[in-house]
């Protein structure tokens, strides 16, 4: 898919998201709250066009002092808080806290269905577009982020620098994908949930499936009623 087609795809996704949001705001359904959302989180898949014209995504390496997934590569994000209006609010707030990304610079393209972790946490990927990367002045929070880097989105649809490990959970086998990437002279490994979200995002944006078998964990789709999209 050429760059023009990708841009058209992003515009279509954004228009659909705006239309869906308008319908929800105009409906008689009760507004969602953060009550009972202790098992809900959101991450920001922030895309931007690099100097090469290709889409890139902002990633972080979590601080080694964190109690949860220390040192892992991740997308900016975290647990939903009481003051968050919705999943988009959570993702944008967390991105500002973690890397200093001003929410006003991000145009939300779409929100994907939640992915459930083994611990029962529903993680909602929020896809956003940063129209001008030069307007972003990174300010990583040292307490949470050890490093920040950019990776090309399309690499998650390629078999290069990728390996997979077969795992089993509750009698069901699945694959964990690992992508090796070098940025600013440092080696990073993007794997597990983060890799799964980026494979999914790339498939939607570029409208094609990867050449390898995903074999996603079944529990990722085990979305309970109380984690339905707001």
Residue frames as a rotation matrix with the C-alpha (Angstrom) as fourth column:
UNK 1
0.577 0.817 0.000 0.00
0.817 -0.577 0.000 0.00
0.000 0.000 -1.000 0.00
UNK 2
-0.263 -0.721 0.641 1.51
0.667 -0.616 -0.419 3.37
0.697 0.317 0.643 -1.02
UNK 3
-0.877 -0.198 -0.437 1.73
0.471 -0.532 -0.704 6.42
-0.093 -0.823 0.560 1.26
UNK 4
-0.763 0.643 0.067 -1.31
-0.557 -0.707 0.436 8.04
0.328 0.295 0.898 -0.37
UNK 5
-0.019 0.766 -0.642 -3.46
-0.067 0.640 0.765 4.99
0.998 0.057 0.039 0.31
UNK 6
-0.424 -0.213 -0.881 -2.22
0.813 0.340 -0.473 4.83
0.400 -0.916 0.029 3.91
UNK 7
-0.995 0.046 -0.085 -3.16
-0.007 -0.909 -0.416 8.48
-0.097 -0.413 0.905 4.47
UNK 8
-0.414 0.900 -0.140 -6.61
-0.622 -0.167 0.765 7.86
0.665 0.404 0.628 2.99
UNK 9
-0.061 0.335 -0.940 -7.02
0.414 0.866 0.282 4.86
0.908 -0.372 -0.192 5.27
UNK 10
-0.736 -0.281 -0.616 -6.09
0.675 -0.231 -0.701 6.92
0.055 -0.931 0.360 8.34
UNK 11
-0.895 0.443 0.061 -8.50
-0.437 -0.895 0.086 9.68
0.092 0.051 0.994 7.32
UNK 12
-0.159 0.864 -0.477 -11.31
-0.332 0.408 0.850 7.14
0.930 0.294 0.222 6.87
UNK 13
-0.245 0.000 -0.970 -10.62
0.747 0.637 -0.188 5.62
0.618 -0.770 -0.156 10.29
UNK 14
-0.942 -0.162 -0.294 -10.62
0.316 -0.726 -0.611 9.07
-0.115 -0.669 0.735 11.89
UNK 15
-0.667 0.745 0.010 -13.91
-0.628 -0.570 0.531 10.05
0.401 0.348 0.848 10.21
UNK 16
-0.028 0.647 -0.762 -15.55
0.091 0.761 0.643 6.81
0.995 -0.052 -0.080 11.31
UNK 17
-0.527 -0.253 -0.812 -14.34
0.795 0.190 -0.576 7.35
0.300 -0.949 0.101 14.87
UNK 18
-0.986 0.167 -0.028 -15.73
-0.152 -0.945 -0.288 10.90
-0.075 -0.280 0.957 14.96
UNK 19
-0.360 0.901 -0.242 -19.06
-0.587 -0.017 0.810 9.68
0.725 0.434 0.535 13.56
UNK 20
-0.064 0.299 -0.952 -19.30
0.471 0.850 0.236 6.83
0.880 -0.433 -0.195 16.09
UNK 21
-0.797 -0.299 -0.524 -18.44
0.601 -0.324 -0.730 9.19
0.049 -0.898 0.438 18.94
UNK 22
-0.845 0.526 0.100 -21.15
-0.505 -0.844 0.180 11.61
0.179 0.102 0.979 17.84
UNK 23
-0.085 0.833 -0.546 -23.72
-0.238 0.515 0.823 8.80
0.968 0.200 0.155 17.78
UNK 24
-0.247 -0.080 -0.966 -22.77
0.776 0.581 -0.247 7.69
0.581 -0.810 -0.082 21.29
UNK 25
-0.959 -0.140 -0.247 -22.93
0.263 -0.768 -0.583 11.25
-0.108 -0.624 0.774 22.65
UNK 26
-0.665 0.744 -0.059 -26.35
-0.698 -0.592 0.402 11.72
0.264 0.309 0.914 21.07
UNK 27
-0.345 0.536 -0.770 -27.80
0.131 0.840 0.526 8.44
0.929 0.081 -0.360 22.29
UNK 28
0.462 0.628 0.626 -29.91
-0.596 -0.302 0.744 7.93
0.656 -0.717 0.235 25.38
UNK 29
0.462 -0.346 -0.816 -27.49
0.512 0.856 -0.073 5.42
0.724 -0.384 0.573 26.82
UNK 30
0.981 -0.105 -0.165 -26.10
0.096 -0.478 0.873 6.36
-0.170 -0.872 -0.459 30.23
UNK 31
0.536 -0.844 -0.004 -22.63
-0.638 -0.402 -0.657 7.86
0.553 0.355 -0.754 30.18
UNK 32
0.536 -0.428 -0.727 -19.84
0.504 0.854 -0.131 5.51
0.677 -0.297 0.674 31.21
UNK 33
0.779 -0.345 0.523 -17.83
-0.605 -0.633 0.483 6.19
0.164 -0.693 -0.702 34.34
UNK 34
-0.167 -0.938 -0.305 -14.58
-0.630 0.339 -0.699 4.94
0.759 0.076 -0.647 35.71
UNK 35
0.133 0.284 0.950 -16.39
-0.947 0.319 0.038 3.05
-0.292 -0.904 0.311 38.48
UNK 36
0.674 0.111 0.730 -15.32
-0.124 0.992 -0.036 -0.56
-0.728 -0.066 0.682 38.57
UNK 37
0.928 -0.317 -0.198 -12.53
-0.219 -0.031 -0.975 0.19
0.303 0.948 -0.099 36.12
UNK 38
0.453 -0.797 0.400 -9.65
-0.700 -0.040 0.713 -1.01
-0.552 -0.603 -0.576 38.33
UNK 39
0.026 -0.406 0.914 -9.19
0.307 0.873 0.379 -3.84
-0.951 0.271 0.147 35.83
UNK 40
0.771 0.282 0.571 -9.06
0.627 -0.178 -0.758 -1.51
-0.113 0.943 -0.314 32.83
UNK 41
-0.053 -0.826 -0.562 -6.15
0.247 -0.556 0.794 0.25
-0.968 -0.097 0.233 31.20
UNK 42
0.940 0.296 0.171 -5.40
0.240 -0.216 -0.946 2.05
-0.243 0.931 -0.274 27.93
UNK 43
-0.114 -0.993 -0.020 -2.29
0.542 -0.079 0.836 2.50
-0.832 0.084 0.548 25.82
UNK 44
0.625 0.273 -0.731 -1.56
-0.337 -0.750 -0.568 5.08
-0.704 0.602 -0.377 23.12
UNK 45
0.082 -0.547 0.833 -0.37
0.840 0.487 0.237 3.82
-0.536 0.681 0.499 19.75
UNK 46
0.557 0.095 -0.825 0.95
-0.077 -0.983 -0.165 7.18
-0.827 0.156 -0.540 18.60
UNK 47
0.245 -0.398 0.884 1.85
0.903 0.425 -0.059 7.22
-0.353 0.813 0.464 14.91
UNK 48
0.516 -0.100 -0.850 3.67
-0.234 -0.972 -0.028 9.88
-0.824 0.213 -0.525 12.91
UNK 49
0.952 -0.195 0.234 5.21
0.281 0.260 -0.924 10.22
0.119 0.946 0.302 9.46
UNK 50
0.369 -0.903 -0.221 9.00
0.471 -0.024 0.882 9.98
-0.801 -0.429 0.417 9.58
UNK 51
0.007 -0.475 -0.880 11.49
-0.555 -0.734 0.392 11.72
-0.832 0.486 -0.269 7.32
UNK 52
-0.916 -0.357 0.183 11.40
-0.089 0.626 0.774 8.65
-0.391 0.693 -0.606 5.06
UNK 53
-0.538 0.788 -0.297 7.65
-0.762 -0.306 0.570 9.15
0.359 0.534 0.766 4.58
UNK 54
-0.344 0.383 -0.857 6.78
0.214 0.921 0.326 5.95
0.914 -0.071 -0.399 6.44
UNK 55
0.588 0.629 0.509 4.69
-0.422 -0.298 0.856 5.71
0.690 -0.718 0.090 9.58
UNK 56
-0.580 -0.742 -0.336 6.53
0.043 0.384 -0.923 5.27
0.814 -0.550 -0.190 12.87
UNK 57
0.611 0.763 -0.210 5.27
0.220 0.090 0.971 4.56
0.760 -0.640 -0.113 16.38
UNK 58
-0.024 -0.572 0.820 6.44
-0.740 -0.541 -0.399 5.98
0.672 -0.617 -0.410 19.70
UNK 59
0.589 0.137 -0.796 7.69
0.287 0.886 0.365 3.33
0.755 -0.443 0.483 22.14
UNK 60
0.391 -0.469 0.792 9.25
-0.847 -0.519 0.111 3.40
0.359 -0.715 -0.600 25.58
UNK 61
-0.190 -0.435 -0.880 11.46
0.226 0.853 -0.470 1.16
0.956 -0.288 -0.064 27.66
UNK 62
0.781 0.613 0.117 10.01
0.008 -0.198 0.980 0.91
0.624 -0.765 -0.159 31.14
UNK 63
0.125 -0.739 0.662 12.20
-0.877 -0.394 -0.274 1.87
0.464 -0.546 -0.697 34.09
UNK 64
-0.298 -0.355 -0.886 13.95
-0.023 0.931 -0.365 -1.07
0.954 -0.088 -0.285 35.74
UNK 65
-0.981 -0.091 0.172 12.68
-0.160 -0.125 -0.979 0.12
0.110 -0.988 0.108 39.13
UNK 66
-0.201 0.980 0.010 9.00
-0.930 -0.194 0.313 -0.41
0.308 0.054 0.950 38.28
UNK 67
-0.417 0.111 0.902 7.21
-0.574 0.738 -0.356 -3.30
-0.705 -0.666 -0.244 39.99
UNK 68
0.512 0.690 0.511 5.32
0.066 0.562 -0.825 -4.28
-0.857 0.456 0.242 36.84
UNK 69
0.779 -0.187 0.599 7.20
0.624 0.327 -0.710 -5.39
-0.063 0.926 0.372 33.69
UNK 70
0.590 -0.617 -0.520 10.45
-0.201 -0.736 0.646 -3.55
-0.782 -0.277 -0.559 34.53
UNK 71
-0.404 -0.904 -0.144 12.72
-0.285 -0.025 0.958 -2.94
-0.869 0.428 -0.247 31.56
UNK 72
-0.180 0.408 0.895 10.16
0.779 0.615 -0.123 -4.08
-0.601 0.675 -0.429 28.98
UNK 73
-0.998 -0.003 0.063 9.39
0.047 -0.711 0.702 -2.15
0.043 0.703 0.710 25.80
UNK 74
-0.324 0.934 -0.150 5.89
0.790 0.180 -0.586 -0.70
-0.520 -0.308 -0.796 26.00
UNK 75
-0.236 0.403 0.884 3.43
0.577 -0.674 0.461 1.77
0.782 0.619 -0.073 24.56
UNK 76
-0.929 -0.037 0.367 2.69
-0.234 -0.711 -0.663 4.84
0.285 -0.702 0.653 26.70
UNK 77
0.005 0.991 -0.137 -0.28
-0.323 0.132 0.937 4.00
0.946 0.040 0.321 28.90
UNK 78
-0.956 -0.293 0.031 -1.57
-0.123 0.300 -0.946 2.74
0.268 -0.908 -0.323 32.19
UNK 79
-0.595 0.745 -0.300 -4.55
0.802 0.533 -0.267 2.05
-0.039 -0.400 -0.916 34.42
UNK 80
-0.141 0.674 0.725 -7.72
0.359 -0.648 0.672 4.04
0.923 0.355 -0.151 34.15
UNK 81
-0.918 -0.181 -0.352 -8.29
0.393 -0.328 -0.859 6.55
0.040 -0.927 0.372 36.94
UNK 82
-0.227 0.925 -0.306 -11.50
0.820 0.012 -0.572 7.89
-0.525 -0.381 -0.761 38.41
UNK 83
-0.004 0.212 -0.977 -11.15
-0.082 -0.974 -0.211 11.27
-0.997 0.080 0.021 36.73
UNK 84
-0.922 -0.384 -0.052 -10.75
-0.098 0.102 0.990 9.79
-0.375 0.918 -0.132 33.23
UNK 85
-0.133 0.926 -0.353 -13.79
-0.847 -0.291 -0.445 10.34
-0.515 0.239 0.823 31.02
UNK 86
0.921 0.384 -0.068 -13.02
-0.355 0.753 -0.554 7.35
-0.161 0.534 0.830 28.77
UNK 87
0.627 -0.699 0.344 -10.24
0.623 0.715 0.317 5.16
-0.468 0.015 0.884 27.39
UNK 88
0.417 -0.455 0.787 -8.97
0.614 -0.497 -0.613 7.95
0.670 0.739 0.072 25.13
UNK 89
0.750 -0.069 0.658 -8.65
-0.433 -0.803 0.409 10.20
0.500 -0.592 -0.632 28.18
UNK 90
0.856 -0.424 0.296 -6.64
-0.030 0.530 0.847 7.51
-0.517 -0.734 0.441 29.98
UNK 91
0.482 -0.687 0.544 -4.24
0.869 0.452 -0.200 6.93
-0.108 0.569 0.815 27.09
UNK 92
0.394 -0.305 0.867 -3.61
0.347 -0.824 -0.448 10.64
0.851 0.477 -0.218 26.48
UNK 93
0.852 -0.059 0.520 -3.18
-0.474 -0.507 0.719 11.41
0.222 -0.860 -0.460 30.19
UNK 94
0.771 -0.569 0.287 -0.71
0.252 0.686 0.683 8.58
-0.585 -0.454 0.672 30.64
UNK 95
0.402 -0.627 0.667 1.26
0.874 0.047 -0.483 9.62
0.272 0.778 0.567 27.53
UNK 96
0.566 -0.171 0.807 1.57
-0.130 -0.985 -0.117 13.16
0.814 -0.039 -0.579 28.90
UNK 97
0.863 -0.200 0.463 2.70
-0.476 -0.016 0.879 11.85
-0.168 -0.980 -0.109 32.31
UNK 98
0.690 -0.576 0.438 5.19
0.431 0.813 0.391 9.36
-0.582 -0.081 0.809 30.88
UNK 99
-0.133 -0.783 0.607 6.78
0.966 0.036 0.258 11.17
-0.224 0.621 0.751 27.93
UNK 100
-0.471 -0.058 -0.880 5.44
0.221 -0.974 -0.054 14.73
-0.854 -0.221 0.472 28.04
UNK 101
-0.837 0.210 0.505 3.23
0.520 0.019 0.854 14.37
0.170 0.978 -0.125 24.97
UNK 102
-0.772 0.581 -0.258 0.70
-0.416 -0.768 -0.487 17.21
-0.481 -0.269 0.835 24.80
UNK 103
-0.348 0.713 0.609 -2.77
0.505 0.690 -0.519 15.67
-0.789 0.127 -0.601 24.13
UNK 104
0.475 0.580 -0.662 -3.62
-0.180 -0.672 -0.718 18.58
-0.861 0.461 -0.215 21.82
UNK 105
-0.299 -0.684 -0.666 -0.97
-0.852 -0.124 0.509 17.35
-0.431 0.719 -0.545 19.35
UNK 106
-0.933 -0.085 0.349 -2.67
-0.006 0.975 0.221 13.96
-0.359 0.205 -0.911 18.94
UNK 107
-0.243 0.866 -0.437 -5.53
-0.967 -0.179 0.183 13.29
0.080 0.467 0.880 16.54
UNK 108
-0.426 0.125 0.896 -7.29
-0.369 0.881 -0.298 10.13
-0.826 -0.457 -0.329 17.71
UNK 109
-0.716 0.055 -0.696 -7.88
-0.675 0.197 0.711 7.80
0.177 0.979 -0.104 14.75
UNK 110
0.250 0.807 -0.536 -9.72
-0.426 0.588 0.687 4.90
0.870 0.057 0.491 16.35
UNK 111
-0.193 -0.221 0.956 -10.04
-0.963 0.231 -0.141 2.76
-0.190 -0.948 -0.257 19.47
UNK 112
-0.439 -0.044 -0.897 -9.55
-0.457 0.871 0.181 -0.99
0.773 0.490 -0.403 19.23
UNK 113
0.681 0.700 -0.214 -11.35
-0.232 0.483 0.845 -3.66
0.695 -0.526 0.491 21.23
UNK 114
0.436 -0.513 0.740 -9.78
-0.891 -0.129 0.435 -4.44
-0.128 -0.848 -0.514 24.63
UNK 115
0.107 -0.486 -0.868 -7.17
-0.224 0.838 -0.497 -7.16
0.969 0.248 -0.019 24.98
UNK 116
0.836 0.291 0.465 -7.34
-0.509 0.096 0.855 -9.10
0.204 -0.952 0.229 28.24
UNK 117
-0.226 -0.973 -0.044 -4.15
-0.787 0.209 -0.581 -10.14
0.574 -0.097 -0.813 30.02
UNK 118
-0.362 0.011 -0.932 -3.68
0.268 0.959 -0.093 -13.29
0.893 -0.283 -0.350 32.09
UNK 119
-0.915 -0.053 -0.399 -4.32
0.402 -0.193 -0.895 -11.20
-0.030 -0.980 0.198 35.20
UNK 120
-0.065 0.998 0.022 -7.70
0.982 0.068 -0.179 -10.10
-0.180 0.010 -0.984 33.84
UNK 121
-0.265 -0.090 -0.960 -6.69
0.130 -0.990 0.056 -6.56
-0.955 -0.110 0.274 32.94
UNK 122
0.516 0.486 0.705 -8.54
0.795 0.034 -0.606 -5.22
-0.318 0.874 -0.368 29.89
UNK 123
-0.375 -0.744 -0.553 -6.05
0.321 -0.664 0.675 -3.13
-0.870 0.076 0.488 27.88
UNK 124
0.673 0.707 0.219 -7.58
0.511 -0.230 -0.828 -0.79
-0.535 0.669 -0.516 25.29
UNK 125
-0.466 -0.847 0.255 -5.32
0.778 -0.255 0.574 0.33
-0.421 0.466 0.778 22.39
UNK 126
0.656 0.576 -0.487 -6.02
0.285 -0.787 -0.547 3.93
-0.699 0.220 -0.681 21.32
UNK 127
-0.094 -0.681 0.726 -4.55
0.978 0.073 0.195 4.77
-0.186 0.728 0.660 17.92
UNK 128
0.699 0.280 -0.658 -3.58
0.255 -0.957 -0.137 8.40
-0.668 -0.072 -0.740 17.42
UNK 129
0.383 -0.544 0.746 -1.76
0.873 -0.049 -0.485 10.43
0.301 0.837 0.456 14.78
UNK 130
0.232 -0.443 -0.866 0.86
0.435 -0.749 0.500 13.04
-0.870 -0.493 0.019 15.59
UNK 131
0.896 0.270 0.353 0.65
0.422 -0.269 -0.866 15.38
-0.139 0.925 -0.355 12.61
UNK 132
0.604 -0.728 0.324 3.94
-0.313 -0.591 -0.744 17.19
0.733 0.348 -0.585 13.36
UNK 133
0.604 -0.431 -0.671 6.65
0.710 0.673 0.207 15.24
0.362 -0.602 0.712 15.19
UNK 134
-0.414 -0.826 0.381 8.75
0.556 -0.562 -0.612 18.42
0.720 -0.041 0.693 15.39
UNK 135
0.037 0.523 0.851 6.10
-0.463 -0.746 0.479 19.99
0.886 -0.412 0.214 17.63
UNK 136
0.910 0.279 -0.306 6.67
0.075 0.617 0.784 17.23
0.407 -0.736 0.540 20.18
UNK 137
-0.010 -0.908 0.419 9.36
-0.698 -0.294 -0.653 17.91
0.716 -0.299 -0.631 22.78
UNK 138
0.346 0.173 -0.922 9.92
0.262 0.926 0.272 14.58
0.901 -0.336 0.275 24.58
UNK 139
-0.195 -0.363 0.911 10.14
-0.826 -0.439 -0.353 14.81
0.528 -0.822 -0.215 28.37
UNK 140
0.050 0.207 -0.977 10.37
0.092 0.973 0.211 11.22
0.995 -0.100 0.030 29.64
UNK 141
0.629 0.219 0.746 9.47
-0.718 -0.206 0.665 10.71
0.299 -0.954 0.028 33.30
UNK 142
-0.319 -0.910 -0.264 12.60
-0.703 0.414 -0.578 9.03
0.636 0.002 -0.772 34.71
UNK 143
-0.473 0.197 0.859 10.55
-0.752 0.418 -0.510 7.29
-0.460 -0.887 -0.049 37.40
UNK 144
0.443 0.754 0.485 8.64
-0.289 0.632 -0.719 5.38
-0.849 0.178 0.498 34.73
UNK 145
0.999 -0.017 0.051 10.63
0.054 0.217 -0.975 5.57
0.005 0.976 0.217 31.49
UNK 146
0.308 -0.951 0.043 14.24
0.373 0.162 0.914 4.54
-0.876 -0.265 0.404 30.98
UNK 147
-0.824 -0.552 -0.128 14.29
0.072 -0.327 0.942 5.34
-0.562 0.767 0.309 27.24
UNK 148
0.387 0.911 -0.140 12.04
-0.058 -0.127 -0.990 6.42
-0.920 0.391 0.004 24.40
UNK 149
-0.761 -0.647 -0.051 12.44
-0.108 0.048 0.993 5.54
-0.640 0.761 -0.106 20.72
UNK 150
0.203 0.799 -0.566 10.62
-0.806 -0.192 -0.560 5.32
-0.556 0.570 0.605 17.40
UNK 151
-0.646 -0.352 0.677 10.05
0.047 0.867 0.496 2.20
-0.762 0.352 -0.544 15.29
UNK 152
-0.759 0.380 -0.529 8.55
-0.634 -0.250 0.731 1.82
0.146 0.891 0.430 11.79
UNK 153
-0.020 0.863 0.505 4.99
-0.809 0.283 -0.516 0.47
-0.588 -0.419 0.692 12.01
UNK 154
0.584 0.319 -0.746 5.30
-0.776 0.487 -0.399 -1.70
0.236 0.813 0.533 8.90
UNK 155
-0.498 -0.849 -0.174 8.07
-0.736 0.521 -0.433 -3.80
0.458 -0.088 -0.884 10.50
UNK 156
-0.549 0.354 0.757 5.35
-0.565 0.510 -0.648 -5.60
-0.616 -0.784 -0.080 12.47
UNK 157
0.691 0.721 -0.039 4.03
-0.493 0.431 -0.756 -7.06
-0.528 0.542 0.654 9.21
UNK 158
0.393 -0.650 -0.651 7.41
-0.724 0.218 -0.655 -8.47
0.567 0.728 -0.385 8.22
UNK 159
0.951 -0.047 -0.305 9.24
0.166 0.910 0.380 -11.65
0.260 -0.412 0.873 9.12
UNK 160
0.111 -0.977 0.182 12.59
0.216 -0.155 -0.964 -9.90
0.970 0.146 0.194 9.45
UNK 161
-0.733 -0.541 0.413 14.17
-0.265 -0.332 -0.905 -9.69
0.627 -0.773 0.099 12.90
UNK 162
0.137 0.859 0.493 11.26
-0.963 0.000 0.269 -11.67
0.231 -0.512 0.827 14.34
UNK 163
-0.822 -0.228 -0.523 11.02
-0.134 0.968 -0.211 -14.88
0.554 -0.104 -0.826 16.28
UNK 164
0.158 0.937 0.311 8.19
-0.774 -0.078 0.628 -16.60
0.613 -0.340 0.713 18.11
UNK 165
-0.926 -0.361 0.106 7.85
-0.339 0.678 -0.652 -18.84
0.164 -0.640 -0.750 21.14
UNK 166
-0.141 0.902 -0.408 4.99
-0.075 0.402 0.913 -21.27
0.987 0.160 0.011 21.66
UNK 167
-0.885 -0.032 0.464 3.27
-0.460 -0.082 -0.884 -21.04
0.067 -0.996 0.058 25.03
UNK 168
-0.423 0.789 -0.446 0.24
0.384 0.602 0.700 -22.71
0.821 0.125 -0.557 26.57
UNK 169
-0.906 0.232 0.355 -2.46
-0.423 -0.536 -0.730 -21.36
0.021 -0.812 0.584 28.87
UNK 170
-0.174 0.880 0.442 -5.44
-0.646 0.236 -0.725 -23.32
-0.743 -0.412 0.528 30.17
UNK 171
0.026 0.127 0.992 -4.82
0.335 0.933 -0.129 -26.04
-0.942 0.336 -0.019 27.60
UNK 172
0.914 0.324 0.246 -4.68
0.344 -0.290 -0.893 -23.63
-0.218 0.901 -0.376 24.63
UNK 173
-0.067 -0.992 0.103 -1.43
0.865 -0.007 0.502 -23.05
-0.497 0.122 0.859 22.72
UNK 174
0.956 0.292 0.002 -0.44
0.256 -0.835 -0.488 -19.64
-0.141 0.467 -0.873 21.39
UNK 175
0.163 -0.929 0.332 2.57
0.907 0.008 -0.420 -17.74
0.388 0.370 0.844 20.08
UNK 176
0.676 -0.123 -0.726 4.47
0.290 -0.862 0.416 -14.85
-0.677 -0.492 -0.547 21.63
UNK 177
0.657 -0.413 0.630 6.20
0.647 -0.119 -0.753 -12.74
0.386 0.903 0.189 18.99
UNK 178
0.390 -0.658 -0.644 9.53
0.451 -0.473 0.757 -10.99
-0.803 -0.586 0.112 19.53
UNK 179
0.813 -0.170 0.557 10.81
0.462 -0.395 -0.794 -8.20
0.355 0.903 -0.242 17.24
UNK 180
0.088 -0.865 -0.495 14.43
0.846 -0.197 0.495 -7.05
-0.526 -0.462 0.714 17.52
UNK 181
0.727 0.173 0.664 15.04
0.542 -0.738 -0.402 -3.40
0.421 0.653 -0.630 16.71
UNK 182
-0.226 -0.866 -0.446 17.99
0.959 -0.278 0.053 -1.01
-0.170 -0.416 0.894 17.01
UNK 183
0.676 0.421 0.605 17.51
0.501 -0.864 0.041 2.70
0.540 0.275 -0.795 17.65
UNK 184
0.723 -0.447 0.526 20.16
-0.556 -0.829 0.060 5.27
0.409 -0.336 -0.848 18.55
UNK 185
-0.241 -0.941 -0.240 22.74
-0.638 0.339 -0.691 2.53
0.731 -0.013 -0.682 18.93
UNK 186
-0.597 0.099 0.796 20.66
-0.710 0.397 -0.582 0.58
-0.373 -0.913 -0.166 21.44
UNK 187
-0.816 0.300 -0.494 19.03
-0.076 0.792 0.606 -2.83
0.572 0.532 -0.624 20.99
UNK 188
-0.467 0.748 0.471 15.39
-0.826 -0.180 -0.534 -3.27
-0.315 -0.639 0.702 21.93
UNK 189
-0.953 0.288 -0.095 13.08
0.238 0.903 0.356 -6.29
0.188 0.317 -0.930 21.99
UNK 190
-0.503 0.862 0.064 9.40
-0.864 -0.499 -0.073 -5.60
-0.031 -0.092 0.995 21.35
UNK 191
-0.880 0.077 -0.469 7.33
-0.005 0.985 0.172 -8.59
0.475 0.153 -0.867 22.42
UNK 192
-0.745 0.601 -0.290 4.18
0.616 0.450 -0.647 -10.07
-0.258 -0.660 -0.705 23.96
UNK 193
0.191 0.958 -0.212 1.20
0.780 -0.280 -0.560 -7.72
-0.596 -0.058 -0.801 24.33
UNK 194
0.109 -0.212 -0.971 2.97
-0.265 -0.948 0.178 -4.71
-0.958 0.238 -0.160 22.83
UNK 195
-0.886 -0.452 -0.102 4.00
-0.242 0.264 0.934 -6.70
-0.396 0.852 -0.343 19.75
UNK 196
-0.555 0.748 0.363 0.47
0.786 0.614 -0.064 -8.11
-0.271 0.250 -0.930 19.45
UNK 197
0.346 0.680 -0.647 -1.09
0.424 -0.728 -0.538 -4.63
-0.837 -0.088 -0.540 19.53
UNK 198
-0.140 -0.492 -0.859 1.35
-0.531 -0.695 0.485 -3.34
-0.836 0.524 -0.164 16.91
UNK 199
-0.939 -0.079 0.336 0.77
0.198 0.674 0.711 -6.32
-0.283 0.734 -0.617 14.59
UNK 200
-0.117 0.988 0.096 -2.94
0.907 0.146 -0.395 -5.64
-0.404 0.041 -0.914 14.87
UNK 201
0.338 0.200 -0.920 -2.53
0.051 -0.980 -0.194 -1.90
-0.940 0.019 -0.341 14.29
UNK 202
-0.601 -0.656 -0.456 -0.28
-0.453 -0.190 0.871 -2.42
-0.659 0.730 -0.183 11.26
UNK 203
-0.774 0.374 0.512 -2.75
0.576 0.750 0.324 -4.92
-0.263 0.545 -0.796 9.80
UNK 204
0.275 0.934 -0.229 -5.55
0.761 -0.357 -0.542 -2.35
-0.588 -0.025 -0.809 10.08
UNK 205
0.265 -0.231 -0.936 -3.56
-0.242 -0.956 0.167 0.61
-0.933 0.182 -0.309 8.75
UNK 206
-0.607 -0.624 -0.493 -1.89
-0.640 0.016 0.768 -1.24
-0.472 0.782 -0.408 5.86
UNK 207
0.374 0.921 -0.113 -4.91
-0.841 0.285 -0.460 -3.51
-0.392 0.267 0.881 5.25
UNK 208
0.309 -0.252 -0.917 -2.98
-0.500 0.777 -0.382 -6.73
0.809 0.577 0.114 5.02
UNK 209
0.981 0.061 0.182 -2.09
-0.185 0.552 0.813 -9.64
-0.051 -0.832 0.553 7.25
UNK 210
0.158 -0.984 0.086 1.48
-0.878 -0.101 0.468 -10.55
-0.452 -0.150 -0.879 8.27
UNK 211
0.120 -0.166 -0.979 3.23
-0.772 0.604 -0.198 -13.38
0.624 0.779 -0.056 6.38
UNK 212
-0.860 -0.448 -0.245 3.59
-0.170 0.704 -0.690 -15.33
0.482 -0.551 -0.681 9.62
UNK 213
0.012 0.873 -0.487 0.98
0.489 0.420 0.765 -17.07
0.872 -0.248 -0.422 11.77
UNK 214
-0.182 -0.030 0.983 -0.14
-0.615 -0.777 -0.137 -14.89
0.767 -0.629 0.123 14.68
UNK 215
-0.058 0.293 -0.954 -1.85
0.469 0.852 0.233 -17.61
0.881 -0.435 -0.186 16.74
UNK 216
-0.372 -0.034 0.927 -2.97
-0.517 -0.822 -0.238 -15.07
0.771 -0.568 0.288 19.31
UNK 217
-0.993 0.041 -0.108 -3.77
0.114 0.522 -0.845 -16.14
0.022 -0.852 -0.523 22.89
UNK 218
-0.312 0.950 0.031 -7.47
0.617 0.178 0.766 -16.93
0.722 0.258 -0.642 23.26
UNK 219
0.041 0.346 -0.937 -7.63
0.973 -0.227 -0.041 -15.08
-0.227 -0.910 -0.346 26.57
UNK 220
-0.904 -0.380 -0.198 -6.77
0.319 -0.905 0.282 -11.83
-0.286 0.192 0.939 24.77
UNK 221
-0.713 0.690 0.125 -10.31
-0.164 -0.337 0.927 -11.89
0.682 0.640 0.354 23.37
UNK 222
-0.295 0.590 -0.752 -11.96
0.830 0.548 0.103 -12.89
0.473 -0.593 -0.652 26.65
UNK 223
-0.849 0.005 0.528 -13.65
-0.113 -0.978 -0.173 -9.56
0.516 -0.207 0.831 27.24
UNK 224
-0.633 0.635 -0.444 -16.06
0.749 0.357 -0.558 -9.59
-0.196 -0.686 -0.701 30.16
UNK 225
0.225 0.843 0.489 -19.30
0.883 -0.388 0.263 -7.61
0.411 0.373 -0.832 29.98
UNK 226
0.791 0.114 -0.600 -18.04
0.467 -0.747 0.474 -5.04
-0.394 -0.655 -0.644 32.46
UNK 227
-0.265 -0.896 -0.356 -15.14
0.256 -0.421 0.870 -4.20
-0.930 0.139 0.341 30.14
UNK 228
0.275 0.441 0.855 -17.32
0.942 0.057 -0.332 -3.42
-0.195 0.896 -0.399 27.11
UNK 229
-0.660 -0.571 0.489 -16.29
0.688 -0.720 0.089 -0.34
0.301 0.395 0.868 25.15
UNK 230
-0.378 0.523 -0.764 -17.74
0.498 -0.581 -0.644 2.83
-0.780 -0.624 -0.041 26.67
